[in-house]
Amino acid sequence: MTFYKNSEGYSDPSAGKALAAIARDDRRERRLERIQAQEDYEHLCRQFKRMAEESGFEFPGQIWLRNKKSGFIFKNG
């Protein structure tokens, strides 16, 4: 187990616990953002494919999209 030490080199378990909680919350928030972005991507792909089909076209390959906010890159198939 790694212990947090303050700037003077002394063990500071309270600060270590607080920083660990912040890091955990950040990971959870990023995971939720990723899930939402994935759902948005899948919705867009369905719309693209439906519009193409209605116009007599199809997507023969993958659809790649990058989320501008998060930078996540999504591809299907």
Phi and psi restraints in degrees (range 20) as a CNS / XPLOR table:
assign (resid 1 and name C) (resid 2 and name N)
       (resid 2 and name CA) (resid 2 and name C) 1.0 -92.2 20.0 2
assign (resid 2 and name N) (resid 2 and name CA)
       (resid 2 and name C) (resid 3 and name N) 1.0 134.2 20.0 2
assign (resid 2 and name C) (resid 3 and name N)
       (resid 3 and name CA) (resid 3 and name C) 1.0 -106.2 20.0 2
assign (resid 3 and name N) (resid 3 and name CA)
       (resid 3 and name C) (resid 4 and name N) 1.0 142.6 20.0 2
assign (resid 3 and name C) (resid 4 and name N)
       (resid 4 and name CA) (resid 4 and name C) 1.0 -79.1 20.0 2
assign (resid 4 and name N) (resid 4 and name CA)
       (resid 4 and name C) (resid 5 and name N) 1.0 138.2 20.0 2
assign (resid 4 and name C) (resid 5 and name N)
       (resid 5 and name CA) (resid 5 and name C) 1.0 -121.4 20.0 2
assign (resid 5 and name N) (resid 5 and name CA)
       (resid 5 and name C) (resid 6 and name N) 1.0 140.4 20.0 2
assign (resid 5 and name C) (resid 6 and name N)
       (resid 6 and name CA) (resid 6 and name C) 1.0 -74.9 20.0 2
assign (resid 6 and name N) (resid 6 and name CA)
       (resid 6 and name C) (resid 7 and name N) 1.0 -177.3 20.0 2
assign (resid 6 and name C) (resid 7 and name N)
       (resid 7 and name CA) (resid 7 and name C) 1.0 -64.1 20.0 2
assign (resid 7 and name N) (resid 7 and name CA)
       (resid 7 and name C) (resid 8 and name N) 1.0 -21.5 20.0 2
assign (resid 7 and name C) (resid 8 and name N)
       (resid 8 and name CA) (resid 8 and name C) 1.0 -90.2 20.0 2
assign (resid 8 and name N) (resid 8 and name CA)
       (resid 8 and name C) (resid 9 and name N) 1.0 -2.2 20.0 2
assign (resid 8 and name C) (resid 9 and name N)
       (resid 9 and name CA) (resid 9 and name C) 1.0 92.9 20.0 2
assign (resid 9 and name N) (resid 9 and name CA)
       (resid 9 and name C) (resid 10 and name N) 1.0 4.4 20.0 2
assign (resid 9 and name C) (resid 10 and name N)
       (resid 10 and name CA) (resid 10 and name C) 1.0 -88.3 20.0 2
assign (resid 10 and name N) (resid 10 and name CA)
       (resid 10 and name C) (resid 11 and name N) 1.0 148.0 20.0 2
assign (resid 10 and name C) (resid 11 and name N)
       (resid 11 and name CA) (resid 11 and name C) 1.0 -64.2 20.0 2
assign (resid 11 and name N) (resid 11 and name CA)
       (resid 11 and name C) (resid 12 and name N) 1.0 134.1 20.0 2
assign (resid 11 and name C) (resid 12 and name N)
       (resid 12 and name CA) (resid 12 and name C) 1.0 -136.4 20.0 2
assign (resid 12 and name N) (resid 12 and name CA)
       (resid 12 and name C) (resid 13 and name N) 1.0 80.2 20.0 2
assign (resid 12 and name C) (resid 13 and name N)
       (resid 13 and name CA) (resid 13 and name C) 1.0 -63.9 20.0 2
assign (resid 13 and name N) (resid 13 and name CA)
       (resid 13 and name C) (resid 14 and name N) 1.0 -32.2 20.0 2
assign (resid 13 and name C) (resid 14 and name N)
       (resid 14 and name CA) (resid 14 and name C) 1.0 -64.2 20.0 2
assign (resid 14 and name N) (resid 14 and name CA)
       (resid 14 and name C) (resid 15 and name N) 1.0 -47.1 20.0 2
assign (resid 14 and name C) (resid 15 and name N)
       (resid 15 and name CA) (resid 15 and name C) 1.0 -64.9 20.0 2
assign (resid 15 and name N) (resid 15 and name CA)
       (resid 15 and name C) (resid 16 and name N) 1.0 -38.1 20.0 2
assign (resid 15 and name C) (resid 16 and name N)
       (resid 16 and name CA) (resid 16 and name C) 1.0 -61.8 20.0 2
assign (resid 16 and name N) (resid 16 and name CA)
       (resid 16 and name C) (resid 17 and name N) 1.0 -42.8 20.0 2
assign (resid 16 and name C) (resid 17 and name N)
       (resid 17 and name CA) (resid 17 and name C) 1.0 -65.2 20.0 2
assign (resid 17 and name N) (resid 17 and name CA)
       (resid 17 and name C) (resid 18 and name N) 1.0 -40.9 20.0 2
assign (resid 17 and name C) (resid 18 and name N)
       (resid 18 and name CA) (resid 18 and name C) 1.0 -64.7 20.0 2
assign (resid 18 and name N) (resid 18 and name CA)
       (resid 18 and name C) (resid 19 and name N) 1.0 -43.9 20.0 2
assign (resid 18 and name C) (resid 19 and name N)
       (resid 19 and name CA) (resid 19 and name C) 1.0 -65.8 20.0 2
assign (resid 19 and name N) (resid 19 and name CA)
       (resid 19 and name C) (resid 20 and name N) 1.0 -36.9 20.0 2
assign (resid 19 and name C) (resid 20 and name N)
       (resid 20 and name CA) (resid 20 and name C) 1.0 -65.1 20.0 2
assign (resid 20 and name N) (resid 20 and name CA)
       (resid 20 and name C) (resid 21 and name N) 1.0 -39.3 20.0 2
assign (resid 20 and name C) (resid 21 and name N)
       (resid 21 and name CA) (resid 21 and name C) 1.0 -65.5 20.0 2
assign (resid 21 and name N) (resid 21 and name CA)
       (resid 21 and name C) (resid 22 and name N) 1.0 -40.2 20.0 2
assign (resid 21 and name C) (resid 22 and name N)
       (resid 22 and name CA) (resid 22 and name C) 1.0 -63.5 20.0 2
assign (resid 22 and name N) (resid 22 and name CA)
       (resid 22 and name C) (resid 23 and name N) 1.0 -45.1 20.0 2
assign (resid 22 and name C) (resid 23 and name N)
       (resid 23 and name CA) (resid 23 and name C) 1.0 -62.1 20.0 2
assign (resid 23 and name N) (resid 23 and name CA)
       (resid 23 and name C) (resid 24 and name N) 1.0 -41.2 20.0 2
assign (resid 23 and name C) (resid 24 and name N)
       (resid 24 and name CA) (resid 24 and name C) 1.0 -63.9 20.0 2
assign (resid 24 and name N) (resid 24 and name CA)
       (resid 24 and name C) (resid 25 and name N) 1.0 -43.0 20.0 2
assign (resid 24 and name C) (resid 25 and name N)
       (resid 25 and name CA) (resid 25 and name C) 1.0 -64.1 20.0 2
assign (resid 25 and name N) (resid 25 and name CA)
       (resid 25 and name C) (resid 26 and name N) 1.0 -39.4 20.0 2
assign (resid 25 and name C) (resid 26 and name N)
       (resid 26 and name CA) (resid 26 and name C) 1.0 -63.0 20.0 2
assign (resid 26 and name N) (resid 26 and name CA)
       (resid 26 and name C) (resid 27 and name N) 1.0 -42.5 20.0 2
assign (resid 26 and name C) (resid 27 and name N)
       (resid 27 and name CA) (resid 27 and name C) 1.0 -64.1 20.0 2
assign (resid 27 and name N) (resid 27 and name CA)
       (resid 27 and name C) (resid 28 and name N) 1.0 -41.1 20.0 2
assign (resid 27 and name C) (resid 28 and name N)
       (resid 28 and name CA) (resid 28 and name C) 1.0 -63.4 20.0 2
assign (resid 28 and name N) (resid 28 and name CA)
       (resid 28 and name C) (resid 29 and name N) 1.0 -44.5 20.0 2
assign (resid 28 and name C) (resid 29 and name N)
       (resid 29 and name CA) (resid 29 and name C) 1.0 -63.4 20.0 2
assign (resid 29 and name N) (resid 29 and name CA)
       (resid 29 and name C) (resid 30 and name N) 1.0 -42.2 20.0 2
assign (resid 29 and name C) (resid 30 and name N)
       (resid 30 and name CA) (resid 30 and name C) 1.0 -64.6 20.0 2
assign (resid 30 and name N) (resid 30 and name CA)
       (resid 30 and name C) (resid 31 and name N) 1.0 -39.1 20.0 2
assign (resid 30 and name C) (resid 31 and name N)
       (resid 31 and name CA) (resid 31 and name C) 1.0 -63.7 20.0 2
assign (resid 31 and name N) (resid 31 and name CA)
       (resid 31 and name C) (resid 32 and name N) 1.0 -41.8 20.0 2
assign (resid 31 and name C) (resid 32 and name N)
       (resid 32 and name CA) (resid 32 and name C) 1.0 -66.5 20.0 2
assign (resid 32 and name N) (resid 32 and name CA)
       (resid 32 and name C) (resid 33 and name N) 1.0 -37.9 20.0 2
assign (resid 32 and name C) (resid 33 and name N)
       (resid 33 and name CA) (resid 33 and name C) 1.0 -61.9 20.0 2
assign (resid 33 and name N) (resid 33 and name CA)
       (resid 33 and name C) (resid 34 and name N) 1.0 -41.7 20.0 2
assign (resid 33 and name C) (resid 34 and name N)
       (resid 34 and name CA) (resid 34 and name C) 1.0 -63.5 20.0 2
assign (resid 34 and name N) (resid 34 and name CA)
       (resid 34 and name C) (resid 35 and name N) 1.0 -42.9 20.0 2
assign (resid 34 and name C) (resid 35 and name N)
       (resid 35 and name CA) (resid 35 and name C) 1.0 -62.7 20.0 2
assign (resid 35 and name N) (resid 35 and name CA)
       (resid 35 and name C) (resid 36 and name N) 1.0 -44.7 20.0 2
assign (resid 35 and name C) (resid 36 and name N)
       (resid 36 and name CA) (resid 36 and name C) 1.0 -64.4 20.0 2
assign (resid 36 and name N) (resid 36 and name CA)
       (resid 36 and name C) (resid 37 and name N) 1.0 -42.1 20.0 2
assign (resid 36 and name C) (resid 37 and name N)
       (resid 37 and name CA) (resid 37 and name C) 1.0 -63.4 20.0 2
assign (resid 37 and name N) (resid 37 and name CA)
       (resid 37 and name C) (resid 38 and name N) 1.0 -38.9 20.0 2
assign (resid 37 and name C) (resid 38 and name N)
       (resid 38 and name CA) (resid 38 and name C) 1.0 -62.6 20.0 2
assign (resid 38 and name N) (resid 38 and name CA)
       (resid 38 and name C) (resid 39 and name N) 1.0 -43.4 20.0 2
assign (resid 38 and name C) (resid 39 and name N)
       (resid 39 and name CA) (resid 39 and name C) 1.0 -63.3 20.0 2
assign (resid 39 and name N) (resid 39 and name CA)
       (resid 39 and name C) (resid 40 and name N) 1.0 -42.0 20.0 2
assign (resid 39 and name C) (resid 40 and name N)
       (resid 40 and name CA) (resid 40 and name C) 1.0 -62.3 20.0 2
assign (resid 40 and name N) (resid 40 and name CA)
       (resid 40 and name C) (resid 41 and name N) 1.0 -42.6 20.0 2
assign (resid 40 and name C) (resid 41 and name N)
       (resid 41 and name CA) (resid 41 and name C) 1.0 -60.6 20.0 2
assign (resid 41 and name N) (resid 41 and name CA)
       (resid 41 and name C) (resid 42 and name N) 1.0 -48.1 20.0 2
assign (resid 41 and name C) (resid 42 and name N)
       (resid 42 and name CA) (resid 42 and name C) 1.0 -61.6 20.0 2
assign (resid 42 and name N) (resid 42 and name CA)
       (resid 42 and name C) (resid 43 and name N) 1.0 -38.0 20.0 2
assign (resid 42 and name C) (resid 43 and name N)
       (resid 43 and name CA) (resid 43 and name C) 1.0 -64.0 20.0 2
assign (resid 43 and name N) (resid 43 and name CA)
       (resid 43 and name C) (resid 44 and name N) 1.0 -44.8 20.0 2
assign (resid 43 and name C) (resid 44 and name N)
       (resid 44 and name CA) (resid 44 and name C) 1.0 -61.9 20.0 2
assign (resid 44 and name N) (resid 44 and name CA)
       (resid 44 and name C) (resid 45 and name N) 1.0 -42.3 20.0 2
assign (resid 44 and name C) (resid 45 and name N)
       (resid 45 and name CA) (resid 45 and name C) 1.0 -60.1 20.0 2
assign (resid 45 and name N) (resid 45 and name CA)
       (resid 45 and name C) (resid 46 and name N) 1.0 -43.1 20.0 2
assign (resid 45 and name C) (resid 46 and name N)
       (resid 46 and name CA) (resid 46 and name C) 1.0 -61.3 20.0 2
assign (resid 46 and name N) (resid 46 and name CA)
       (resid 46 and name C) (resid 47 and name N) 1.0 -41.8 20.0 2
assign (resid 46 and name C) (resid 47 and name N)
       (resid 47 and name CA) (resid 47 and name C) 1.0 -64.9 20.0 2
assign (resid 47 and name N) (resid 47 and name CA)
       (resid 47 and name C) (resid 48 and name N) 1.0 -45.1 20.0 2
assign (resid 47 and name C) (resid 48 and name N)
       (resid 48 and name CA) (resid 48 and name C) 1.0 -58.2 20.0 2
assign (resid 48 and name N) (resid 48 and name CA)
       (resid 48 and name C) (resid 49 and name N) 1.0 -47.9 20.0 2
assign (resid 48 and name C) (resid 49 and name N)
       (resid 49 and name CA) (resid 49 and name C) 1.0 -64.9 20.0 2
assign (resid 49 and name N) (resid 49 and name CA)
       (resid 49 and name C) (resid 50 and name N) 1.0 -39.3 20.0 2
assign (resid 49 and name C) (resid 50 and name N)
       (resid 50 and name CA) (resid 50 and name C) 1.0 -65.7 20.0 2
assign (resid 50 and name N) (resid 50 and name CA)
       (resid 50 and name C) (resid 51 and name N) 1.0 -44.2 20.0 2
assign (resid 50 and name C) (resid 51 and name N)
       (resid 51 and name CA) (resid 51 and name C) 1.0 -63.4 20.0 2
assign (resid 51 and name N) (resid 51 and name CA)
       (resid 51 and name C) (resid 52 and name N) 1.0 -42.2 20.0 2
assign (resid 51 and name C) (resid 52 and name N)
       (resid 52 and name CA) (resid 52 and name C) 1.0 -63.2 20.0 2
assign (resid 52 and name N) (resid 52 and name CA)
       (resid 52 and name C) (resid 53 and name N) 1.0 -45.2 20.0 2
assign (resid 52 and name C) (resid 53 and name N)
       (resid 53 and name CA) (resid 53 and name C) 1.0 -60.4 20.0 2
assign (resid 53 and name N) (resid 53 and name CA)
       (resid 53 and name C) (resid 54 and name N) 1.0 -43.3 20.0 2
assign (resid 53 and name C) (resid 54 and name N)
       (resid 54 and name CA) (resid 54 and name C) 1.0 -65.3 20.0 2
assign (resid 54 and name N) (resid 54 and name CA)
       (resid 54 and name C) (resid 55 and name N) 1.0 -24.3 20.0 2
assign (resid 54 and name C) (resid 55 and name N)
       (resid 55 and name CA) (resid 55 and name C) 1.0 -98.1 20.0 2
assign (resid 55 and name N) (resid 55 and name CA)
       (resid 55 and name C) (resid 56 and name N) 1.0 4.3 20.0 2
assign (resid 55 and name C) (resid 56 and name N)
       (resid 56 and name CA) (resid 56 and name C) 1.0 85.0 20.0 2
assign (resid 56 and name N) (resid 56 and name CA)
       (resid 56 and name C) (resid 57 and name N) 1.0 20.7 20.0 2
assign (resid 56 and name C) (resid 57 and name N)
       (resid 57 and name CA) (resid 57 and name C) 1.0 -120.2 20.0 2
assign (resid 57 and name N) (resid 57 and name CA)
       (resid 57 and name C) (resid 58 and name N) 1.0 170.8 20.0 2
assign (resid 57 and name C) (resid 58 and name N)
       (resid 58 and name CA) (resid 58 and name C) 1.0 -147.2 20.0 2
assign (resid 58 and name N) (resid 58 and name CA)
       (resid 58 and name C) (resid 59 and name N) 1.0 163.1 20.0 2
assign (resid 58 and name C) (resid 59 and name N)
       (resid 59 and name CA) (resid 59 and name C) 1.0 -98.0 20.0 2
assign (resid 59 and name N) (resid 59 and name CA)
       (resid 59 and name C) (resid 60 and name N) 1.0 107.1 20.0 2
assign (resid 59 and name C) (resid 60 and name N)
       (resid 60 and name CA) (resid 60 and name C) 1.0 -79.4 20.0 2
assign (resid 60 and name N) (resid 60 and name CA)
       (resid 60 and name C) (resid 61 and name N) 1.0 -12.9 20.0 2
assign (resid 60 and name C) (resid 61 and name N)
       (resid 61 and name CA) (resid 61 and name C) 1.0 -132.2 20.0 2
assign (resid 61 and name N) (resid 61 and name CA)
       (resid 61 and name C) (resid 62 and name N) 1.0 -161.9 20.0 2
assign (resid 61 and name C) (resid 62 and name N)
       (resid 62 and name CA) (resid 62 and name C) 1.0 -77.6 20.0 2
assign (resid 62 and name N) (resid 62 and name CA)
       (resid 62 and name C) (resid 63 and name N) 1.0 153.4 20.0 2
assign (resid 62 and name C) (resid 63 and name N)
       (resid 63 and name CA) (resid 63 and name C) 1.0 -108.1 20.0 2
assign (resid 63 and name N) (resid 63 and name CA)
       (resid 63 and name C) (resid 64 and name N) 1.0 117.8 20.0 2
assign (resid 63 and name C) (resid 64 and name N)
       (resid 64 and name CA) (resid 64 and name C) 1.0 -107.3 20.0 2
assign (resid 64 and name N) (resid 64 and name CA)
       (resid 64 and name C) (resid 65 and name N) 1.0 133.1 20.0 2
assign (resid 64 and name C) (resid 65 and name N)
       (resid 65 and name CA) (resid 65 and name C) 1.0 -137.9 20.0 2
assign (resid 65 and name N) (resid 65 and name CA)
       (resid 65 and name C) (resid 66 and name N) 1.0 145.7 20.0 2
assign (resid 65 and name C) (resid 66 and name N)
       (resid 66 and name CA) (resid 66 and name C) 1.0 -116.7 20.0 2
assign (resid 66 and name N) (resid 66 and name CA)
       (resid 66 and name C) (resid 67 and name N) 1.0 129.7 20.0 2
assign (resid 66 and name C) (resid 67 and name N)
       (resid 67 and name CA) (resid 67 and name C) 1.0 -74.6 20.0 2
assign (resid 67 and name N) (resid 67 and name CA)
       (resid 67 and name C) (resid 68 and name N) 1.0 120.1 20.0 2
assign (resid 67 and name C) (resid 68 and name N)
       (resid 68 and name CA) (resid 68 and name C) 1.0 -62.4 20.0 2
assign (resid 68 and name N) (resid 68 and name CA)
       (resid 68 and name C) (resid 69 and name N) 1.0 -38.2 20.0 2
assign (resid 68 and name C) (resid 69 and name N)
       (resid 69 and name CA) (resid 69 and name C) 1.0 -72.0 20.0 2
assign (resid 69 and name N) (resid 69 and name CA)
       (resid 69 and name C) (resid 70 and name N) 1.0 -50.0 20.0 2
assign (resid 69 and name C) (resid 70 and name N)
       (resid 70 and name CA) (resid 70 and name C) 1.0 -93.4 20.0 2
assign (resid 70 and name N) (resid 70 and name CA)
       (resid 70 and name C) (resid 71 and name N) 1.0 -24.6 20.0 2
assign (resid 70 and name C) (resid 71 and name N)
       (resid 71 and name CA) (resid 71 and name C) 1.0 85.5 20.0 2
assign (resid 71 and name N) (resid 71 and name CA)
       (resid 71 and name C) (resid 72 and name N) 1.0 -1.5 20.0 2
assign (resid 71 and name C) (resid 72 and name N)
       (resid 72 and name CA) (resid 72 and name C) 1.0 -62.8 20.0 2
assign (resid 72 and name N) (resid 72 and name CA)
       (resid 72 and name C) (resid 73 and name N) 1.0 138.5 20.0 2
assign (resid 72 and name C) (resid 73 and name N)
       (resid 73 and name CA) (resid 73 and name C) 1.0 -109.4 20.0 2
assign (resid 73 and name N) (resid 73 and name CA)
       (resid 73 and name C) (resid 74 and name N) 1.0 130.9 20.0 2
assign (resid 73 and name C) (resid 74 and name N)
       (resid 74 and name CA) (resid 74 and name C) 1.0 -119.8 20.0 2
assign (resid 74 and name N) (resid 74 and name CA)
       (resid 74 and name C) (resid 75 and name N) 1.0 142.6 20.0 2
assign (resid 74 and name C) (resid 75 and name N)
       (resid 75 and name CA) (resid 75 and name C) 1.0 -145.4 20.0 2
assign (resid 75 and name N) (resid 75 and name CA)
       (resid 75 and name C) (resid 76 and name N) 1.0 147.3 20.0 2
assign (resid 75 and name C) (resid 76 and name N)
       (resid 76 and name CA) (resid 76 and name C) 1.0 -105.4 20.0 2
assign (resid 76 and name N) (resid 76 and name CA)
       (resid 76 and name C) (resid 77 and name N) 1.0 164.1 20.0 2
